[in-house]
Every structure is written in structure tokens, then in C-alpha cells.
Amino acid sequence: MKDFYKRFVNEELDENGHLVKFELNCPDNYNFSYDVIDELAKLEPDKVALHWINEAGEEHKFTFKELSEKSTQVANMFAAHGAKKGDLVLAVLKRHYEFWFLVYGLMKLGVIVIPATDQLMTKDYVYRFESASVKYVVATGEGHTVGEIEKSLEQYHGIQEKFIAHGEKEGWVSFLPEIEKYPKTMERVETKVDEPMLLYFSSGTTGYPKMVIHSYYYSAAHIITAKHWHHVSDGTLHLTVSDTGWGKCAWGKLFGQLTCGATVFVYDFDRFNPAKMLQTIQDYKITSFCAPPTMYRFFIKEDLHKYDLSNLKYATIAGEALNPEVFKQFYEATGLKLMEGFGQTETVLSVANLYGMTPKPGSMGKPVPLYNVDIVDENGNSVPVGEVGEMVIRTDGRYHKALFKEYYRNPEATAAAWHDNIYHTGDTAWKDEDGYFWYVGRTDDLIKASGYRIGPFEIESVLMEHPSVLECAVTGAKDPIRGNVVKATIVLAKGYQASDELVKELQNYVKNATAPYKYPRIVEFVDELPKTISGKIRRVQIRENDNNK
């Protein structure tokens, strides 16, 4: 079991144990469900693959044998209901364990799954159904999800069957009772490693979401995420905090962790509560953990010293750039250095502080060996050390095993992002003399003021060090004299009140911490920041609101 993952990759380590080469080496018919789940069910049938709990105190442990059997029953059920290779299924299952049965089962049929969040509303479902020509939907019976889907089906008429989990509804098939009607064995359906497997609607901060489609290679590419970033192995109990509707779930809960022999821990909750999460990490002796920066900020406010986190051996962070102050305070409280990583819905881990590296607080780390990552100017030329440019991935041909296949049904968007053997991430960064990458912002978030190019993240990091700031977003605002000036939109921490004195204090705080021209000439206090459904700050909305004033 120890080196099972090596069946699918070629890797090399240097004399210090640092990863220097990582290539995918999958068979032509590689399929994660057959070649990992089913194979491990034969090799270690009683090994726990999935450990699930919820807020109500329920608990289930599923072995590889059980996951294999449940996924096969799902495959047989969908086949009986008319699903064919290439059909698309929307899955809105929160953090329910049925999600794992469903995804692995659909993969066995060659049916493409579309994970989605339960925060969607009617218009969101209509857009997704129509854009992808969805034929089946599997949804949680909790909350408003089924009601919103039913309203959307007054406009979209392409759904052939509706399945419900955690509830009952007339006209919907009850998911778990239905799969129990079907056998636990099946003949292997032939799929190819480069065929479509998974589709995500990207959570961009501008425009309508694009459909990002991945092949079966994607599940193997996440071995680098799990093994060399999350640092999991046989015996690891890993918890990534993510709803199943987001790509982060694939990063930390679906693929690489199981291939590397770890047990995936799932905490099924509705609203994030830092105290309950820390209690869970303590009580269940989580050994590897990953969450976005916002959650770590709440942990720090909660007082980490109240909890016994001695079993936690490794902690990673992604989703937004890491503020050095968060790194510092978490390290002081736990002795663990947060290992930041970067990637997109279109990629797996592409820049990171891999296991064995010494992280620089605030840096994303270095490019992983799976990709040829570069920083370029507007003409596609590499920029020198210290200069800001766009992060891109250089490819030798149109197809790269660890990149998305395409933006589904949108060749124009695919060509705009991936051309001349370069995939454009749309994110800007600079590289230091040691090869570490430092995040600046989205290309459209760069602020040009008084002849300077200013990235929002550096200023946000400084502001986050001030005790009065809970969250902040830095944008450019129009100015009749300077053209643009730096603006900070701030959510205050408890116990602080907005005032002219606080504005001046924050401005001076930035001036004293970085180049004076970067300080925010405008400071606005708000109750909350505009965000995407996935929780990313929508700086574009702040700019639009300012322009409409």
C-alpha cells in the first residue's frame, strides 16, 4: 500500500528528499474508480477510506470495499435509468457521504458529474442545466435546494430523472433506497484516460461561470496535491474544509488522498463555526488539515491555545493568498508552518510550498515539477526577478495531462486562455532571487495610480496585521487629479468603531510598513464585502459600485 500511488506517476527526489520530477504515467484506460477504489478494495478491503461525521453526532466509516460496492450499485442504477457514457449529472449534495458513492459510480459509467453548491438559486440552476444540457440531477433534500431546482425546471425541460438524498419529495427518486436494489458487481465499462470525467462551473469574479472540463488524468494529477503538499501517507487522517460543490473538494477529499493510502475525514456541517471545527480537529485527532485563509483567521481570533492540537502534524492553506500575519500567529500557537499552495479550477496544485521546503510567509512557494510555470509580460516574454507579470503555464502542445481539456462548448474562451502553447492563468505575481513566487492579484485587479503599478494583496496583508481589521479589499478608485488612487474597503473586528481617527491610523500604518505611495487615500468601512458564491472577494463589484456613485 505504501507505494501504491507510484503505479500512476514517475517521480524523482534529490539528495535532500525534495521533489524534482513528477510526471503522470497512467494506462490508456485509467479510471480512478476501477484502478484505485476497486483495486484497493481487493488489496485492503477493510481499510477505512472515508470517515464521515455530522453536526447531529452521526458517524459512518466506509471501507474501500464498501466504497467499491456502493459506487458499483450507483453505476448499475444509473445504467438502469438510461444514463449513457457522456451524459451529464448535476450533484448538489453538500458534504453528504452519498456524494462519494455518486461520483465514483458515475466515473465507472463514463458519465460526467457536475458538482454544485447548495447556495445556488433558480436562475443559477437554469443557467447550468441549459449550458451543459444536464440530463440527471441528484440533490439534498435539506434546505431550499429541491424547491429552487423545481422552479428552474419550469424553464428547463431536459431532466430525465431526479434523485433526492436526505429527504423525500413527490416526483423524486430516493437515492439510497434506490441504489440498494442493484447488484454490487458489474463488468468494466471501457473509458479512456483522456476522456471527460468531471465538469466545474468556475467561480470567476467577473462574468458568467465558464464550464471547466477535466479528463480522468485529473484524478491522478492530484497525487502531487496529496502526497507532496498535504503530505499524506498510509495512516494519515486528512481533513480539507470544503463543500463538495467546489474544486477544493477534488483537491482534498476525492482523489489523491485515497491513492496515497490516507483516510479522508469529512465533517458535514451547514455553517462554519471555528470553535466546533477546532474541537473536531482535537477530538478526532486529525493529522493533516487544509482550509482557506479566512478560516485560519477565525481560528486565531478563537484562541488556539484552548485546544489540544498535538495530533495535527501538517497544515496547508489555499483559496486566497496568505497574509504573513496569519502565518506568524498560527505558528506561534501551534508550532506548525502553514504551507501555502496555488492552483485554479483549471489545474491541480501548480505553485506551492511542498513538503521539505522552508516556506517564506506570504509566498505561494515555487512551481511544482508537474508544470512549467513562468511569469511573463504582455508580450509573453519572461520577466526578470522582482518584476510583476502574469503567471502562465508553458505547454509543449495543445494537450497537457494536468490541465483542463477545455472550456466546454466555449472554444473562444479556450483559445483566449490557451494559445501559442501557453495557458494564461489571469493571475499576476513576481519571483524573488530564490525562485519563490509572490502573489499580486488578478490581472484586472492591478491598480495603476500616479504612474505606479500596485497589487492589492501587499496592501491587504499590511492592513490585516492591524487588530481592527477583520477583512479587507483593496481596489483602485477614480480620482480627478491622480487618475486612480488606492482604496481600502474594510470590515472591522469586534470592539472597533469607524472614525476619522481610525482612518488616519490605518493610513499611517500602511505608510510605515511599505512604500508610502501604496497607502489607501480612501478608506471605507462596511459590514461585509461582496463575494462570489465560493467566498472569493469580488473587487470588481466594489469598483462597479464606486463608478455608479
C-alpha positions in Angstrom: 0.0 0.0 0.0 2.9 2.4 0.8 3.9 3.0 -2.8 0.6 2.2 -4.5 0.4 5.7 -5.9 3.6 5.1 -7.9 1.6 3.0 -10.3 0.4 6.2 -11.9 3.3 8.6 -11.7 7.0 8.8 -12.3 8.8 10.9 -9.7 12.3 11.7 -8.6 13.7 13.2 -5.4 17.0 15.0 -5.0 19.6 14.1 -2.3 17.7 16.2 0.2 14.4 14.4 -0.4 12.9 17.3 -2.4 10.7 16.6 -5.4 12.4 17.5 -8.7 10.4 15.4 -11.2 6.8 14.4 -11.3 5.1 13.0 -14.4 1.8 11.2 -15.0 2.1 7.7 -16.2 -1.4 6.3 -16.4 -2.6 3.4 -18.6 -4.7 4.4 -21.6 -7.8 3.1 -19.9 -7.0 4.5 -16.4 -10.2 5.2 -14.4 -9.9 6.2 -10.8 -12.9 4.2 -9.7 -11.7 0.9 -11.1 -8.0 1.4 -10.7 -7.9 2.9 -7.3 -11.1 2.3 -5.4 -11.8 -1.2 -6.7 -8.2 -2.2 -6.7 -7.7 -1.1 -3.1 -10.9 -2.9 -2.2 -9.1 -6.1 -3.3 -5.8 -5.3 -1.7 -7.1 -3.8 1.6 -10.8 -4.3 1.8 -11.2 -3.4 5.5 -9.1 -0.2 5.4 -11.2 2.9 6.2 -11.3 5.2 3.2 -13.9 7.7 4.3 -14.6 8.8 7.9 -17.8 10.9 8.0 -19.5 12.8 10.8 -22.1 15.5 11.0 -23.3 18.2 13.5 -26.0 15.9 14.8 -23.5 13.4 16.1 -23.9 10.8 13.4 -20.8 8.9 12.3 -20.0 6.5 9.5 -16.8 4.8 8.4 -16.7 3.4 4.9 -14.0 0.9 3.9 -12.6 0.7 0.4 -14.7 -2.5 -0.1 -17.9 -0.6 0.9 -17.0 2.4 -1.4 -16.4 -0.1 -4.2 -19.7 -1.8 -3.7 -21.7 1.4 -3.3 -20.2 3.0 -6.3 -20.9 -0.1 -8.4 -24.6 -0.1 -7.2 -24.8 3.6 -8.3 -23.4 2.7 -11.7 -25.9 -0.1 -12.2 -28.7 2.1 -11.0 -27.9 4.9 -13.4 -27.5 2.5 -16.3 -30.9 1.1 -15.5 -32.3 4.6 -15.5 -31.0 5.2 -19.0 -27.7 7.0 -18.3 -25.1 6.6 -21.0 -21.4 7.5 -21.4 -21.0 11.2 -21.9 -24.3 12.2 -20.2 -24.1 14.9 -17.6 -25.3 14.7 -14.0 -25.6 17.7 -11.6 -24.8 16.8 -8.0 -25.9 19.1 -5.2 -25.1 17.1 -2.1 -23.4 19.5 0.4 -21.0 17.3 2.4 -23.2 14.2 2.5 -21.4 10.9 2.1 -23.7 9.9 -0.8 -21.6 12.3 -2.9 -18.7 9.9 -2.8 -20.9 6.9 -3.8 -22.3 9.0 -6.7 -19.0 10.4 -8.1 -17.2 7.1 -8.1 -20.2 5.3 -9.6 -20.7 7.8 -12.4 -17.0 7.5 -13.3 -17.4 3.8 -13.8 -20.0 4.5 -16.5 -18.2 7.3 -18.2 -20.9 9.7 -17.1 -19.7 13.2 -16.4 -20.5 14.7 -12.9 -21.0 18.4 -12.3 -20.6 19.2 -8.6 -22.5 22.2 -7.4 -23.1 24.1 -4.2 -26.5 24.2 -2.4 -26.3 28.0 -2.4 -27.5 28.2 -6.0 -30.8 29.9 -6.8 -33.3 29.3 -9.6 -31.5 31.3 -12.2 -28.2 29.6 -11.4 -29.7 26.2 -12.0 -31.4 27.3 -15.2 -28.0 28.5 -16.5 -26.2 25.3 -15.5 -28.9 23.0 -16.9 -29.1 24.8 -20.2 -25.3 25.4 -20.6 -24.4 21.7 -20.1 -27.6 20.0 -21.3 -27.9 18.2 -18.0 -29.9 15.0 -18.0 -30.0 14.0 -14.4 -29.8 15.8 -11.0 -29.0 14.4 -7.6 -29.8 16.8 -4.7 -30.0 17.1 -1.0 -33.5 17.3 0.5 -32.2 19.7 3.1 -32.8 23.5 2.8 -34.2 25.2 -0.3 -32.3 23.2 -2.9 -35.1 21.0 -4.2 -37.5 23.9 -4.3 -35.1 26.0 -6.3 -34.4 23.2 -8.7 -38.1 22.5 -9.2 -38.7 26.2 -10.0 -35.8 26.0 -12.6 -37.4 23.0 -14.2 -40.4 25.2 -15.2 -38.0 26.7 -17.7 -35.7 23.8 -18.4 -37.2 20.5 -19.6 -34.2 18.3 -20.3 -34.0 16.4 -17.0 -34.8 12.7 -17.4 -34.7 11.8 -13.7 -34.4 13.5 -10.3 -32.8 11.8 -7.2 -33.1 13.1 -3.7 -30.8 12.4 -0.7 -31.7 13.2 3.0 -35.4 13.7 2.3 -38.4 12.7 0.3 -40.3 14.5 -2.4 -43.0 13.5 -4.8 -41.6 13.0 -8.3 -38.1 12.5 -6.9 -36.4 9.0 -6.5 -35.0 8.4 -3.1 -31.2 7.9 -3.7 -30.1 5.4 -1.0 -33.1 3.1 -1.1 -32.9 3.0 -4.9 -29.3 2.0 -5.2 -29.9 -0.9 -2.8 -32.0 -2.5 -5.5 -29.0 -3.0 -7.7 -26.1 -5.5 -7.7 -22.6 -4.9 -6.2 -20.8 -6.3 -9.2 -20.5 -5.2 -12.9 -18.5 -5.6 -16.0 -15.9 -2.8 -16.5 -17.1 -0.1 -18.9 -14.2 0.9 -21.1 -13.2 4.6 -20.7 -10.1 6.4 -21.9 -7.8 8.3 -19.7 -8.2 11.5 -21.8 -12.0 11.3 -22.0 -14.2 13.8 -20.0 -14.8 12.9 -16.4 -15.7 16.0 -14.3 -17.0 19.4 -15.0 -16.9 22.5 -12.8 -18.6 25.9 -13.3 -15.7 28.2 -12.5 -16.3 30.8 -9.7 -14.9 33.8 -11.6 -15.1 37.3 -10.2 -16.4 38.6 -13.5 -19.0 37.4 -16.0 -20.9 34.2 -16.1 -19.1 31.0 -14.9 -17.3 29.0 -17.5 -17.6 25.2 -17.8 -14.2 23.7 -16.9 -14.0 20.1 -18.1 -11.4 17.6 -16.8 -10.4 14.2 -18.1 -9.6 11.1 -16.0 -6.0 12.3 -15.8 -7.2 14.9 -13.3 -7.7 12.4 -10.6 -4.1 11.1 -11.0 -2.6 14.6 -11.2 -3.9 15.3 -7.7 -1.4 12.7 -6.3 1.0 15.7 -6.2 -1.5 17.7 -4.2 -2.0 15.0 -1.7 1.4 13.4 -1.4 3.8 16.3 -1.7 1.6 19.2 -0.4 -0.9 17.8 2.1 1.9 15.4 3.0 -0.4 12.4 3.4 0.5 8.7 3.5 -0.8 5.4 4.8 -2.3 6.2 8.2 -2.9 9.9 7.7 -6.3 11.3 8.7 -6.8 14.2 6.4 -9.5 17.0 6.6 -9.9 19.5 3.8 -12.7 22.0 4.6 -14.8 22.3 1.5 -18.3 21.9 0.3 -18.5 19.1 -2.3 -19.6 21.7 -4.8 -16.2 23.3 -5.1 -13.0 22.2 -6.9 -11.3 22.2 -3.5 -13.2 19.1 -2.7 -11.4 17.3 -5.5 -8.1 18.7 -4.3 -8.5 17.3 -0.7 -11.4 14.8 -0.5 -11.9 12.8 -3.6 -8.7 11.5 -5.3 -5.1 11.9 -4.3 -5.5 11.3 -0.6 -7.0 7.8 -1.2 -4.5 6.9 -3.8 -1.8 7.7 -1.3 -3.3 5.5 1.4 -4.8 8.2 3.7 -8.3 8.3 5.2 -10.4 11.2 4.1 -12.2 12.8 7.0 -15.5 14.6 6.3 -17.3 16.9 8.7 -20.8 17.6 7.4 -21.9 21.0 8.7 -24.0 23.9 7.5 -22.3 27.0 8.9 -18.7 27.3 9.7 -18.1 27.6 13.5 -14.4 28.0 14.4 -14.8 26.6 17.9 -16.6 23.4 16.6 -14.0 22.9 13.9 -11.1 23.2 16.3 -13.0 20.8 18.7 -13.4 18.4 15.8 -9.7 18.5 14.9 -8.9 17.9 18.6 -11.4 15.1 19.3 -10.9 13.1 16.1 -7.1 13.5 16.1 -6.8 15.0 12.6 -3.2 14.7 11.4 -3.3 16.7 8.2 -5.5 19.8 7.6 -6.3 22.2 4.8 -8.5 25.3 4.8 -8.7 28.8 3.3 -7.1 31.8 5.0 -10.3 33.2 6.3 -10.8 30.1 8.5 -7.4 30.4 9.9 -8.1 34.0 10.8 -11.2 32.9 12.7 -9.2 30.2 14.4 -6.7 32.8 15.7 -9.5 35.0 17.0 -10.9 32.0 18.7 -7.7 31.4 20.7 -5.9 28.2 19.5 -4.3 27.7 22.9 -7.7 26.4 24.3 -7.4 23.2 22.2 -5.2 20.2 22.1 -3.9 20.1 18.5 -0.9 18.0 19.3 -2.0 15.3 16.8 -2.0 17.8 13.9 1.3 17.3 12.1 0.7 19.3 8.9 -1.3 22.3 7.9 -1.8 23.8 4.4 -3.7 26.8 3.1 -5.1 27.8 -0.3 -8.0 29.6 -1.9 -6.7 33.1 -1.4 -3.2 34.5 -0.8 -1.9 34.0 2.7 -1.3 37.1 4.8 2.0 36.8 6.7 0.4 37.8 10.0 -1.9 34.7 9.8 1.2 32.5 9.2 3.0 34.1 12.2 0.2 33.8 14.7 -0.7 30.2 13.7 3.0 29.2 14.0 3.3 30.8 17.5 0.2 29.0 18.7 0.8 25.5 17.2 4.4 25.3 16.1 3.2 24.4 12.5 4.2 26.4 9.5 1.3 26.9 7.1 2.3 25.6 3.7 0.6 27.7 1.1 -0.3 26.4 -2.4 -1.8 27.9 -5.5 -3.9 26.5 -8.3 -7.1 27.0 -10.2 -10.3 25.2 -11.2 -8.4 24.5 -14.5 -5.3 23.0 -12.8 -4.2 20.9 -9.8 -1.6 22.3 -7.5 0.8 24.4 -9.7 2.8 26.6 -7.3 3.4 25.5 -3.7 5.5 25.1 -0.6 5.9 21.3 -1.0 6.9 19.1 1.9 10.5 19.6 2.8 10.6 23.2 1.7 11.2 26.2 4.0 8.2 28.5 3.5 8.6 32.2 3.2 5.5 33.7 5.0 3.2 35.2 2.3 4.8 33.4 -0.6 3.0 30.8 -2.7 6.2 28.8 -2.9 7.8 27.5 -6.1 6.4 25.9 -9.3 5.7 22.2 -8.8 7.5 19.8 -11.2 4.2 18.8 -12.9 4.1 22.2 -14.7 6.4 24.6 -16.4 5.2 27.8 -14.7 6.6 31.2 -15.8 5.9 34.9 -15.2 5.6 36.9 -18.4 4.9 40.4 -19.7 2.1 41.4 -22.0 4.0 40.0 -25.0 4.6 36.6 -23.4 8.3 37.2 -22.6 9.7 36.1 -19.3 10.2 39.0 -16.8 13.2 39.4 -14.6 13.4 38.7 -10.9 11.3 41.2 -8.9 9.1 42.3 -11.8 5.4 41.7 -11.8 3.8 39.8 -14.6 1.2 37.2 -15.4 1.6 33.6 -14.3 1.4 31.2 -17.2 1.9 27.5 -17.8 4.0 26.7 -20.8 3.0 23.6 -22.7 4.7 21.6 -25.4 1.5 21.0 -27.3 -2.3 21.7 -27.2 -2.9 18.9 -24.7 -1.4 18.8 -21.2 -2.3 15.9 -19.0 -2.6 18.0 -15.8 -4.6 20.9 -17.4 -8.3 21.0 -18.1 -9.4 19.7 -21.5 -11.3 22.9 -22.5 -13.9 25.3 -21.5 -16.9 23.1 -22.5 -18.8 24.5 -25.5 -16.8 27.7 -25.5 -13.9 27.4 -28.0 -13.5 31.2 -28.0 -12.8 31.2 -24.3 -10.5 28.2 -24.5 -8.5 29.9 -27.3 -8.3 33.1 -25.4 -6.8 31.4 -22.3 -4.7 28.8 -24.0 -2.8 29.7 -27.2 0.7 29.6 -28.6 1.5 26.7 -26.2 0.8 29.0 -23.2 -2.1 28.7 -20.7 -2.8 32.1 -19.2 -3.9 32.0 -15.6 -5.0 35.6 -15.4 -3.2 35.9 -12.0 -0.2 38.2 -11.5 2.9 37.6 -9.4 6.6 38.3 -9.1 9.5 36.0 -8.4 12.3 36.6 -5.9 16.0 35.7 -6.2 15.4 32.3 -4.6 12.7 31.3 -7.1 9.7 31.9 -4.7 6.5 33.3 -6.2 4.6 36.1 -4.5 1.0 36.7 -5.4 -0.1 40.2 -6.6 -3.7 39.8 -7.8 -5.9 39.1 -10.8 -4.7 40.9 -14.0 -7.8 43.1 -13.8 -7.2 43.9 -10.1 -3.9 45.7 -10.7 -4.1 49.4 -9.7 -2.4 52.0 -11.8 -2.0 55.2 -9.8 0.3 58.1 -10.3 2.4 56.1 -12.7 2.8 53.1 -10.3 1.5 49.6 -10.8 0.2 48.5 -7.4 -1.1 45.0 -6.5 -3.8 44.8 -3.9 -2.6 41.9 -1.9 0.5 43.5 -0.4 -1.6 46.4 1.0 -4.3 44.0 2.2 -1.6 41.9 4.0 -0.4 45.0 5.8 -3.9 46.1 6.8 -4.7 42.6 8.1 -1.9 42.9 10.6 -3.8 45.8 12.3 -6.0 44.4 15.1 -9.0 46.5 14.0 -9.2 44.8 10.6 -11.2 41.5 10.2 -11.4 41.5 6.4 -10.4 44.0 3.7 -10.3 44.5 -0.1 -8.0 47.0 -1.9 -9.1 48.4 -5.2 -8.4 51.4 -7.4 -10.8 54.3 -7.3 -11.1 57.1 -9.8 -9.5 60.4 -8.9 -9.8 63.7 -10.9 -6.1 64.6 -10.2 -4.2 61.3 -10.0 -6.4 59.3 -12.3 -6.7 56.4 -9.8 -5.9 56.2 -6.1 -5.8 53.2 -3.7 -9.0 52.5 -1.8 -9.4 50.1 1.1 -12.8 48.7 1.9 -12.7 47.3 5.4 -14.8 45.1 7.7 -13.9 45.9 11.3 -13.2 43.4 14.0 -15.5 43.3 17.1 -14.9 46.1 19.5 -13.8 48.7 16.9 -15.9 51.6 15.5 -15.4 53.5 12.3 -14.0 57.0 12.8 -11.8 59.6 11.1 -9.1 58.8 13.7 -9.1 55.1 12.8 -8.8 56.0 9.1 -5.7 58.1 9.7 -4.3 55.4 11.9 -4.7 52.8 9.2 -3.2 55.0 6.5 -0.2 55.7 8.6 0.1 52.0 9.5 0.4 51.2 5.8 2.8 54.1 5.1 5.1 52.8 7.8 5.0 49.2 6.6 5.5 49.7 2.8 6.2 52.2 0.1 4.3 55.4 1.0 2.7 55.7 -2.5 0.8 52.5 -1.7 -1.2 53.8 1.2 -5.0 53.9 0.8 -6.1 57.5 0.2 -9.7 56.3 0.6 -10.9 54.1 3.4 -14.4 52.9 3.6 -15.9 50.8 6.4 -18.6 48.2 5.5 -20.5 45.5 7.3 -19.5 42.8 4.7 -17.5 42.5 1.5 -19.2 41.4 -1.8 -18.2 37.8 -2.6 -18.7 35.1 -5.1 -20.7 32.0 -4.1 -17.4 30.3 -3.3 -16.4 33.1 -0.9 -13.8 35.0 -3.1 -13.9 38.7 -2.7 -15.4 40.5 -5.7 -13.2 43.5 -6.1 -14.9 44.1 -9.5 -18.2 44.8 -7.7 -16.6 47.3 -5.4 -15.2 49.1 -8.4 -18.5 49.0 -10.2 -20.3 50.4 -7.1 -17.8 53.2 -6.9 -18.2 54.0 -10.6 -22.0 54.2 -10.2 -22.0 56.6 -7.3 
